[in-house]
Amino acid sequence: MLGAAWLPSWGAAMLAASGAALAGVFTADAQRAISERRLARERRVNGVDSALSGRAERCVVGELRDPMALGIHPAAPHGASSPSDRLPQFVRRDCFPALLDRLRLGGLVLIVGESTAGKSRLAYEAMRAALPDHEAFVVKPGHDLQALAAEAANVRRCVLWFDEFDQFLGVGGLTTDLVWTMLDGADRHVVLLASMRSKEYDRYGARQREVTDAATWRSGREVLLMAAEPLRLERLWTPAEVARARSAAADPRVARAARGTANRFGVAELLAAGPELVNDWRHAWQPGTHPRGAALVSAAIDCRRMGLHRPVSRDLLVELHTHYLAERGGLTLRPEPVEAAFAWATSAVQGASSLLVPQTGGYLAFDYLIDLPELASVPESSWQTLLERTSPEDSVDIGWAAVDLMRPLVALRAFDVGRRHGLADADYAHAIALGNAGRPAEAVQRLRALLQERRAVWGDDHPLTLNTWHDIARYLAEAGHPGQAIDVLIRVAGDRTRLLGPRHEQTLAARSGRARFTSEAGDHDDAVHQFHEVLPDMEEALGPQHLEVWLTRQDLARALGRAGRAAEALALTRRVHAALVEALGTAHPWALSSRYEEAVLTGRTGRPAEAVELLRAVLVDQQRVLGLHSRTLSTRHQLGRFLASAGHLTEGLSVLDEVIADQSSFHGSDHPRALASCRERAHVRAALAERSNEQ
């Protein structure tokens, strides 16, 4: 067991009773205070002093009259211009009956899908069909969630509507305590009806690779786990759904959209004019058209990507957009005046949606734009401006967005703001950011101090105490001590097996982490054996297509390559890459990493020239998405190495010289990766000297 003095085990029964609410319990008071401060701040910003500004709209479900107010995307007008006309005829989706069943059962019901898949419309129609006599609370970001929970607890039959549910899971957002308050009570039927974009939902699982603990994130994750398996709604409609849309005689817009899908777009996507808006935005950069408007849209998109989900003020958008305009050519584009730019960006395409959506307090980018695969890396100046112009509470959300986008230096600055203002869990997040920013030894030191606090308060068997040990192991390995990391994870895996069970995801994470560090310690054959042992258990517990399973397969491929089984590793890496692209898109950092692994393995199979070409290609995309990052530095290291292997010694030496300089500033000159590049440079210099002597 870990630690010198262990408190008695909680036991399986206690864990089973309290597991779902675990993370939320410890941050509820802090989040309550944060929520109150955020609400007061937003009232001041918007010039609203009424208590009603922080309360959800409430009415009977059957009396809801404005679906667009619930977040449903409008369509082009047809006939008379009225709210009902802007709502196209509803086409029953295949999952509609299953959603009705879930609503009748009650509890947290979550619909997940891409933007404009039709999530909100599906939820709206199912709510009206299944719960017409329930009280509806339409919840918006900034509403007082404590007051909402207390008010809803007094209503016998109600449904709480949460569009874009991720906006309610950050600092000051929902906790399991609040959700139980809303749901609790005898003879009550309560539904929390929530929709969420797929990428936002997946981040609450995918982030496990970046940090095994941070209570703000874990609180949001535990809320999501209170729902049954989310109902997944695909953007592309099934043949049966398209057939029903084509027969929608009452609304020619729907029939036209169904005819235009051609396996590229969804019907709801076309009704919301998503592809047309993207096309307008791309072409607006042409000189003399709407380049300033396009730059404003780019700034608003990046605000959402940087974790700012509330409306962005006009002044902040104007300040941010100058970088995007200058990057594309500045005055040579002949940009239009600011007023004309906003008018263009907020005008609806065919009367449907607009690129910028006006909101109380500012503007939001149309959510269809946020997950486009070709978006470039968020500029450093935008991160800096946003951190300077937003609140400490917002800074924590910005920090987590930086973690998601793998911008560790930005995350470090953002969490430091939260830490200096005493926000809940900012100390822990800051320690993690230190490790991700190439300072693993400092991260270990900070985490050990936090570990002592957790052991004193919660005991050695507490899951969050074990999570701290897991994070310490990760950064011990990063700091060049994989043997110590393995020792820690052996004990963590044993304790998690005892407390949580052998198939719990955290137990499996400790086992896969041990295998990964075993390979880093040089025992690649044993690592391969461990991966082959843990993967079947992961597939059974999580499902064979789970993201964590694919990432563990990538770790196995890496160990296979190091064990001299490069051809086998290369075949597995290509499978992993195809799966990651399908799940995350071509520009996601993990998809780029699988391309990097493929390039390295290609070189290890005796084809260094081919590896060089693959590395050059992936480096372009990595630098666009990540900027200066440990992953781009690794790619440049391998590029220098394989250039030398292919006979281009001088060019390889030049690449290694440059990467060592950047590694020293990013990681520190004594970091293991910087030292590895120095050793590689020494080999190349020796080869150059030998060649010179031969000549």
C-alpha positions in Angstrom: 0.0 0.0 0.0 1.0 3.6 -0.5 2.2 5.7 2.3 3.4 5.0 5.8 0.2 5.3 7.8 -3.1 4.1 6.2 -6.6 4.9 7.5 -9.1 2.1 7.5 -10.6 1.3 4.1 -14.0 2.8 3.4 -15.2 -0.6 2.0 -17.0 -1.4 -1.2 -20.5 -0.6 0.2 -19.6 3.0 1.1 -17.9 3.6 -2.2 -20.9 2.3 -4.1 -23.2 4.6 -2.1 -21.1 7.7 -2.5 -19.1 7.2 -5.7 -21.3 9.3 -8.1 -21.2 12.3 -5.8 -17.6 12.0 -4.8 -15.9 14.9 -6.7 -18.7 17.4 -6.3 -18.8 17.2 -2.5 -15.4 18.7 -2.0 -15.9 21.7 -4.2 -19.5 22.6 -3.7 -18.9 25.5 -1.2 -16.2 27.0 -3.3 -18.2 26.7 -6.5 -21.3 28.2 -4.8 -19.3 31.3 -3.9 -17.8 31.4 -7.5 -21.3 31.1 -8.9 -22.6 34.0 -6.8 -19.6 36.2 -7.8 -20.0 35.4 -11.5 -23.8 36.1 -11.4 -23.2 39.5 -9.7 -20.5 40.4 -12.3 -22.7 39.5 -15.2 -25.5 41.6 -13.9 -23.1 44.6 -13.6 -21.7 44.0 -17.1 -25.2 43.8 -18.7 -26.5 46.7 -16.7 -29.2 44.6 -15.0 -29.8 44.9 -11.3 -33.0 42.9 -11.1 -33.0 39.5 -9.3 -34.9 38.1 -12.2 -31.8 38.4 -14.4 -30.3 35.4 -12.7 -33.4 33.2 -12.8 -34.5 30.6 -15.4 -37.5 31.3 -17.5 -40.4 29.1 -16.4 -43.6 28.0 -18.0 -45.6 24.8 -18.8 -44.0 22.8 -21.6 -47.1 22.8 -23.7 -47.1 26.6 -23.6 -43.6 27.1 -25.0 -44.0 29.5 -27.9 -40.4 30.4 -29.1 -38.3 27.4 -29.8 -35.4 29.5 -31.0 -35.0 30.9 -27.4 -34.2 27.3 -26.4 -31.2 27.2 -28.8 -32.9 25.6 -31.8 -31.4 26.8 -35.1 -33.9 28.6 -37.3 -34.4 27.8 -41.0 -35.0 30.0 -44.0 -38.4 31.7 -43.9 -41.3 30.0 -45.7 -44.5 31.9 -46.1 -45.4 34.5 -43.4 -42.5 35.6 -41.3 -43.3 34.3 -37.8 -41.4 32.2 -35.1 -43.4 29.1 -36.1 -42.5 29.6 -39.8 -38.8 29.8 -38.9 -39.1 26.3 -37.4 -39.2 23.7 -40.2 -41.4 20.7 -40.1 -40.1 18.1 -37.6 -38.9 14.9 -39.1 -38.9 12.0 -36.6 -35.4 10.7 -36.0 -34.8 7.0 -35.5 -34.0 7.5 -31.8 -37.1 9.4 -31.1 -39.0 6.5 -29.4 -35.9 5.7 -27.2 -35.7 9.4 -26.1 -39.4 9.4 -25.2 -38.8 6.3 -23.0 -35.9 8.1 -21.2 -37.9 11.2 -20.6 -40.7 9.2 -19.0 -38.2 7.5 -16.7 -36.8 10.9 -15.5 -33.4 11.9 -14.3 -30.5 13.4 -16.4 -31.1 12.7 -20.1 -28.2 13.7 -22.3 -28.2 14.0 -26.1 -24.8 14.2 -27.7 -23.9 15.0 -31.4 -22.2 17.4 -33.7 -23.4 21.0 -34.1 -26.5 21.2 -36.3 -27.1 17.4 -36.0 -30.6 18.3 -34.7 -30.1 17.7 -31.0 -32.1 20.7 -29.6 -35.0 20.1 -32.0 -35.2 16.4 -31.2 -35.2 17.3 -27.5 -37.8 20.0 -27.9 -40.2 17.7 -29.8 -39.7 14.8 -27.5 -40.3 17.0 -24.4 -43.5 18.3 -25.9 -44.7 14.8 -26.7 -43.7 13.1 -23.4 -44.0 15.9 -20.8 -46.6 18.4 -22.0 -48.0 19.2 -18.6 -44.6 19.6 -16.8 -43.2 22.9 -15.7 -40.2 23.9 -17.9 -37.2 25.8 -16.6 -35.1 27.2 -19.5 -31.6 27.5 -18.0 -29.0 29.9 -19.5 -25.3 30.4 -18.6 -25.1 32.9 -15.8 -28.3 31.8 -14.1 -28.1 31.2 -10.3 -27.9 27.4 -10.2 -28.2 27.3 -6.4 -31.5 29.3 -6.6 -32.6 27.2 -9.6 -32.0 23.9 -7.7 -34.0 25.2 -4.7 -36.9 26.4 -6.8 -37.0 23.2 -8.9 -37.0 21.1 -5.7 -40.4 22.5 -4.8 -42.0 21.5 -8.2 -43.5 18.0 -8.4 -43.3 17.6 -12.2 -40.7 19.6 -14.1 -38.1 19.5 -16.8 -35.0 21.6 -16.7 -33.7 22.5 -20.2 -29.9 22.8 -20.6 -28.7 23.6 -24.2 -24.9 23.3 -24.7 -24.6 21.5 -21.4 -20.8 22.0 -21.3 -21.4 25.6 -20.5 -22.8 24.5 -17.1 -19.9 22.2 -16.1 -17.1 24.7 -15.5 -16.1 26.7 -12.5 -19.2 27.7 -10.6 -21.3 25.2 -12.6 -23.3 22.1 -11.8 -22.1 19.6 -9.2 -23.6 16.3 -8.3 -24.9 17.8 -5.1 -26.9 20.4 -7.1 -28.2 17.7 -9.5 -29.4 15.5 -6.6 -31.1 18.6 -5.1 -33.0 19.1 -8.3 -33.9 15.4 -8.7 -34.6 14.4 -5.0 -37.9 14.0 -3.4 -40.7 11.4 -3.2 -43.6 11.4 -5.7 -41.7 13.7 -8.1 -40.9 13.3 -11.8 -38.0 15.5 -12.8 -36.0 15.5 -16.0 -32.7 17.4 -16.7 -32.8 17.5 -20.5 -29.4 18.4 -21.8 -27.7 18.5 -25.2 -24.0 18.7 -25.8 -21.6 18.8 -28.8 -19.7 15.5 -29.3 -16.2 17.1 -28.9 -17.1 18.8 -25.6 -18.6 15.5 -24.3 -15.5 13.5 -25.4 -13.1 15.9 -23.6 -14.4 14.8 -20.3 -13.1 11.4 -21.1 -10.1 12.3 -23.3 -8.7 14.7 -20.7 -8.0 11.7 -18.5 -4.7 11.4 -20.5 -3.7 14.9 -19.5 -4.7 14.9 -15.8 -6.1 12.1 -13.7 -7.4 14.6 -11.1 -8.6 18.1 -10.9 -11.8 18.4 -9.0 -13.4 21.1 -11.2 -13.0 18.8 -14.2 -13.9 15.7 -12.2 -17.0 17.4 -10.8 -18.2 17.9 -14.4 -17.3 14.4 -15.4 -19.2 13.0 -12.4 -22.3 15.0 -13.4 -22.1 13.5 -16.9 -21.8 10.0 -15.4 -25.2 10.6 -13.6 -26.9 10.2 -17.0 -27.5 6.9 -18.6 -25.4 6.2 -21.7 -25.9 9.4 -23.7 -28.2 9.2 -26.7 -25.9 9.8 -29.7 -27.4 11.7 -32.6 -25.5 11.5 -35.9 -25.1 14.5 -38.2 -25.6 12.4 -41.3 -29.1 11.0 -41.4 -30.0 7.4 -41.9 -31.7 6.3 -45.1 -35.0 5.9 -43.2 -34.7 9.4 -41.8 -33.9 10.9 -45.2 -36.8 9.1 -46.7 -39.1 10.6 -44.1 -37.7 14.0 -44.8 -38.2 13.7 -48.5 -41.9 13.0 -47.9 -42.3 16.1 -45.8 -45.0 17.5 -48.1 -46.0 20.2 -45.6 -42.6 21.9 -45.8 -40.7 22.1 -49.1 -37.6 23.3 -47.2 -37.2 19.9 -45.5 -37.7 18.0 -48.8 -35.1 20.2 -50.5 -32.6 19.7 -47.7 -33.2 15.9 -47.9 -32.5 15.9 -51.6 -29.2 17.8 -51.1 -27.6 15.6 -48.5 -25.7 13.3 -50.9 -23.9 11.6 -48.0 -22.0 14.9 -47.2 -24.4 16.9 -45.1 -27.2 16.2 -42.6 -30.7 17.5 -43.2 -30.7 19.7 -40.1 -27.2 21.0 -41.1 -28.6 22.2 -44.4 -31.7 23.7 -42.9 -29.5 25.8 -40.5 -27.4 26.9 -43.6 -24.2 25.7 -41.9 -22.2 24.8 -45.1 -23.3 28.1 -46.7 -22.1 30.1 -43.7 -18.7 28.4 -43.8 -18.5 29.1 -47.5 -19.4 32.8 -46.9 -16.8 33.1 -44.2 -14.1 31.6 -46.3 -14.8 33.9 -49.3 -15.2 37.0 -47.2 -11.4 37.3 -46.9 -11.1 38.4 -50.5 -10.0 42.0 -50.9 -12.8 44.5 -51.0 -15.5 42.0 -49.7 -15.8 41.5 -46.0 -12.3 40.8 -44.6 -12.9 42.7 -41.3 -16.2 40.8 -40.8 -14.3 37.5 -41.4 -11.7 38.5 -38.9 -14.4 39.3 -36.3 -15.9 35.9 -36.8 -12.4 34.3 -36.5 -11.9 36.1 -33.2 -15.3 35.0 -31.9 -14.7 31.3 -32.9 -11.4 31.4 -31.1 -13.0 32.8 -27.9 -15.2 29.7 -27.8 -12.2 27.5 -28.5 -10.3 29.3 -25.7 -13.0 28.3 -23.2 -15.0 31.6 -23.0 -18.6 30.4 -23.6 -20.4 33.5 -22.6 -21.1 36.3 -25.1 -18.1 38.3 -26.1 -18.4 42.1 -25.9 -18.2 44.2 -29.1 -15.1 46.0 -27.8 -13.2 42.8 -27.0 -14.0 41.4 -30.5 -12.8 44.6 -32.1 -9.6 44.4 -30.1 -9.0 40.7 -30.9 -9.8 40.8 -34.6 -6.8 43.0 -35.5 -4.4 40.1 -35.3 -6.5 37.9 -37.7 -6.9 40.8 -40.1 -3.2 41.6 -40.1 -2.2 38.0 -40.5 -4.2 37.8 -43.8 -2.9 41.0 -45.2 -4.2 44.0 -43.2 -4.9 47.1 -45.2 -4.1 45.4 -48.5 -7.4 43.5 -48.1 -9.3 46.9 -48.2 -11.3 46.0 -45.1 -14.8 47.5 -44.6 -15.7 49.8 -41.7 -16.4 48.1 -38.3 -20.2 48.8 -38.5 -20.4 47.2 -41.9 -18.4 44.3 -40.7 -20.8 43.6 -37.8 -23.8 44.0 -40.0 -22.5 41.4 -42.5 -21.4 39.0 -39.7 -24.8 39.1 -38.0 -27.0 38.9 -41.1 -28.8 35.6 -41.5 -28.1 33.5 -44.5 -31.4 32.8 -46.2 -33.1 34.0 -43.1 -31.6 31.1 -41.1 -28.5 31.4 -39.0 -25.7 34.0 -38.9 -22.0 33.8 -38.4 -22.2 35.9 -35.3 -25.2 35.4 -33.1 -26.2 38.6 -31.1 -26.7 37.8 -27.4 -27.3 39.9 -24.3 -23.9 41.3 -23.5 -22.3 40.7 -26.9 -21.9 38.0 -29.5 -21.3 34.3 -29.9 -19.9 32.5 -32.9 -22.3 30.1 -34.6 -21.5 26.8 -33.0 -21.3 25.0 -36.3 -18.0 26.8 -36.9 -16.2 25.8 -33.8 -15.4 22.2 -34.6 -14.3 22.7 -38.3 -11.3 20.5 -38.9 -9.2 23.1 -40.7 -9.1 25.7 -38.0 -5.6 27.0 -37.3 -3.9 27.2 -33.9 -5.3 29.9 -31.7 -2.7 32.8 -31.8 -0.7 33.5 -28.7 -1.9 37.1 -28.7 -5.5 36.0 -28.4 -4.8 33.9 -25.4 -2.9 36.8 -23.8 -5.6 39.3 -24.5 -8.4 37.1 -23.2 -6.5 36.4 -20.0 -6.0 40.1 -19.5 -9.6 41.0 -20.2 -11.6 38.3 -18.4 -12.3 37.4 -14.8 -10.3 35.0 -12.6 -13.2 32.5 -12.8 -13.0 32.6 -16.6 -9.3 32.1 -16.4 -9.8 28.6 -15.0 -12.0 27.7 -17.9 -9.5 29.2 -20.3 -6.8 27.1 -18.6 -8.8 23.9 -19.3 -9.3 24.9 -22.9 -5.6 25.3 -23.2 -5.1 21.8 -21.7 -7.5 20.5 -24.4 -5.7 22.3 -27.2 -2.3 21.3 -25.7 -1.0 24.8 -25.0 0.7 24.1 -21.7 2.3 27.5 -21.3 -1.0 29.2 -21.7 -2.6 26.8 -19.2 0.2 27.6 -16.7 -0.6 31.4 -16.9 -4.3 30.8 -16.7 -4.3 28.5 -13.7 -1.8 30.9 -12.0 -4.4 33.6 -12.2 -7.0 31.3 -10.5 -4.4 30.2 -8.0 -3.6 33.8 -7.0 -7.3 34.5 -6.5 -7.8 31.4 -4.3 -10.2 29.6 -6.7 -11.0 26.0 -6.0 -8.6 23.4 -7.4 -6.5 26.0 -9.2 -3.4 24.9 -7.2 -3.7 21.3 -8.4 -4.4 22.4 -12.0 -1.4 24.7 -11.9 0.8 21.8 -10.7 -0.4 19.7 -13.7 0.2 22.6 -16.0 3.8 22.8 -14.7 4.3 19.2 -15.7 2.7 19.6 -19.1 4.9 22.7 -19.7 8.1 20.7 -19.5 8.8 21.2 -15.8 8.0 17.7 -14.4 10.3 17.9 -11.4 8.5 21.0 -10.2 5.2 19.3 -10.8 6.2 16.3 -8.6 7.3 18.7 -5.8 4.0 20.5 -5.9 2.0 17.4 -6.1 3.8 15.8 -3.2 2.8 18.8 -1.0 -0.8 18.5 -2.2 -0.7 14.8 -1.5 0.2 15.4 2.2 -2.8 17.7 2.5 -5.1 15.1 0.9 -3.8 12.3 3.1 -4.3 14.4 6.2 -7.9 15.3 5.3 -9.2 12.3 3.4 -6.9 9.4 4.2 -4.8 7.2 2.0 -7.6 5.2 0.5 -9.5 8.1 -0.9 -9.8 8.0 -4.7 -8.5 11.6 -5.0 -5.5 10.7 -2.9 -4.7 7.8 -5.2 -5.2 10.1 -8.2 -2.5 12.3 -6.8 -0.2 9.4 -6.6 -1.0 8.6 -10.2 -0.1 12.1 -11.4 3.1 12.0 -9.3 4.0 8.8 -11.2 3.4 10.4 -14.5 5.7 13.3 -13.9 8.3 11.2 -12.3 8.5 9.4 -15.6 8.6 12.7 -17.5 11.4 13.8 -15.3 13.5 10.7 -16.2 12.6 8.4 -13.3 10.5 5.7 -14.9 11.5 3.1 -12.4 10.1 5.2 -9.5 7.0 5.8 -11.5 6.5 2.0 -12.0 6.8 1.4 -8.3 4.2 4.0 -7.5 1.7 2.6 -10.2 2.1 -1.0 -9.0 0.8 0.1 -5.6 -1.8 2.4 -7.1 -3.2 -0.4 -9.3 -3.3 -2.7 -6.3 -5.2 -0.2 -4.1 -7.6 0.7 -6.9 -8.3 -3.0 -7.5 -9.1 -3.4 -3.8 -11.3 -0.2 -3.6 -12.8 0.2 -7.1 -12.5 -3.3 -8.7 -10.2 -4.7 -11.3 -12.2 -3.4 -14.3 -12.7 0.2 -13.1 -11.3 2.7 -15.6 -8.9 4.2 -13.0 -7.5 0.7 -12.2 -7.1 0.1 -15.9 -5.4 3.5 -16.3 -2.8 2.6 -13.6 -2.1 -0.7 -15.3 -1.7 0.8 -18.8 0.5 3.6 -17.3 2.7 1.0 -15.7 3.2 -0.7 -19.1 4.0 2.6 -20.8 6.6 3.5 -18.2 8.1 0.0 -18.3 8.8 0.6 -22.0 10.3 4.0 -21.2 12.6 2.3 -18.6 13.9 0.1 -21.5 12.1 -3.3 -20.8 10.1 -3.2 -24.1 9.3 -6.9 -24.2 7.8 -6.8 -20.7 5.9 -3.7 -21.6 4.4 -5.5 -24.7 3.4 -8.4 -22.4 1.7 -6.0 -19.9 -0.2 -4.2 -22.8 -1.5 -7.5 -24.1 -2.8 -8.3 -20.6 -4.5 -5.0 -20.0 -6.0 -4.4 -23.4 -8.6 -7.2 -23.3 -9.8 -5.9 -19.9 -10.1 -2.4 -21.2 -12.0 -3.5 -24.3 -14.4 -5.4 -22.1 -14.9 -2.6 -19.6 -14.9 0.4 -22.0 -15.7 -1.1 -25.4 -13.3 -1.8 -28.2 -13.9 1.6 -29.9 -13.4 3.7 -26.8 -10.8 6.5 -27.3 -8.7 5.4 -24.3 -8.5 1.9 -25.8 -7.2 3.2 -29.1 -4.6 5.4 -27.3 -3.5 2.4 -25.3 -3.1 0.5 -28.6 -0.9 3.3 -29.8 1.2 2.9 -26.7 1.5 -0.8 -27.5 2.6 0.0 -31.0 5.3 2.3 -29.7 6.5 -0.5 -27.4 6.5 -3.0 -30.2 8.6 -0.6 -32.3 11.1 -0.2 -29.5 11.2 -4.0 -29.1 12.4 -4.4 -32.7 9.0 -5.4 -34.1 8.6 -2.4 -36.3 6.5 -3.9 -39.1 3.9 -5.2 -36.6 4.0 -1.8 -34.8 3.5 0.1 -38.1 0.5 -1.9 -39.1 -1.1 -1.3 -35.7 -0.3 2.4 -35.8 -2.0 2.8 -39.2 -5.2 1.2 -37.7 -5.0 3.6 -34.7 -4.5 6.6 -37.0 -7.6 5.7 -39.1 -9.7 5.3 -35.9 -8.5 8.6 -34.4 -9.2 10.5 -37.6 -12.7 9.1 -37.7 -13.4 10.0 -34.1 -11.5 13.3 -33.7 -10.7 14.6 -37.2 -7.4 15.0 -39.0 -6.3 18.1 -37.1 -6.7 16.7 -33.6 -3.3 16.6 -31.7 -3.7 12.8 -31.1 -4.4 12.1 -34.8 -1.3 14.1 -35.6 0.7 12.1 -33.0 -0.3 8.9 -34.6 1.0 10.3 -37.9 4.3 11.1 -36.1 4.5 7.5 -34.8 3.9 6.1 -38.3 6.7 8.3 -39.6 9.1 7.1 -36.9 8.3 3.5 -37.4 8.7 3.9 -41.2 12.3 5.1 -40.5 12.9 2.1 -38.1 11.9 -0.3 -40.9 14.9 0.9 -42.9 13.3 3.7 -44.9 14.8 6.9 -43.5 14.1 9.0 -46.6 10.4 8.1 -46.6 10.4 8.9 -42.9 11.8 12.4 -43.5 9.0 13.2 -46.0 6.3 12.0 -43.5 7.9 14.0 -40.7 8.0 17.1 -42.8 4.3 16.8 -43.6 3.2 16.2 -40.1 5.4 18.9 -38.7 3.6 21.5 -40.9 0.2 20.5 -39.4 1.6 20.2 -35.8 3.1 23.7 -35.9 -0.2 25.1 -37.3 -2.3 23.4 -34.5 0.1 23.3 -31.6 2.8 26.0 -32.2 5.9 25.5 -30.1 5.1 22.4 -28.1 6.8 19.3 -26.8 5.3 17.3 -29.6 6.6 19.5 -32.4 10.0 19.5 -30.7 9.9 15.6 -30.8 9.0 15.7 -34.5 11.9 18.0 -35.2 14.3 15.8 -33.2 13.3 12.8 -35.3 13.5 14.8 -38.5 17.1 15.7 -37.7 17.9 12.1 -36.8 16.4 10.6 -40.0 17.9 13.3 -42.2 21.3 12.1 -40.9 20.3 8.4 -41.4 19.4 9.2 -45.0 22.8 10.7 -45.6 22.0 14.4 -45.2 24.3 14.9 -42.3 24.8 18.7 -42.5 21.1 19.3 -42.8 20.3 16.9 -40.0 22.9 18.6 -37.8 21.3 22.0 -38.5 17.9 20.8 -37.5 19.2 19.3 -34.3 21.0 22.5 -33.4 17.8 24.4 -33.8 15.7 22.0 -31.8 18.2 21.8 -29.0 18.0 25.6 -28.6 14.2 25.5 -28.5 14.2 22.5 -26.1 16.5 24.3 -23.7 14.1 27.2 -23.6 10.9 25.1 -23.5 12.0 22.2 -21.2 15.3 23.3 -19.7 18.8 22.3 -20.8 18.9 19.4 -18.4 15.6 17.8 -19.5 15.8 14.2 -20.7 14.5 15.2 -24.2 17.0 18.0 -24.5 19.8 15.7 -23.4 18.7 13.0 -26.0 18.9 15.6 -28.8 22.4 16.5 -27.6 23.4 12.9 -27.8 22.0 12.6 -31.3 23.8 15.7 -32.3 27.1 14.3 -31.0 26.5 11.1 -33.1 25.9 13.2 -36.3 29.0 15.4 -35.6 31.0 12.2 -35.3 29.6 10.9 -38.6 30.5 14.2 -40.3 34.0 14.1 -38.9 34.4 10.5 -40.1 33.2 11.5 -43.6 35.6 14.4 -43.7 38.5 12.2 -42.7 37.6 9.7 -45.5 37.6 12.5 -48.0 
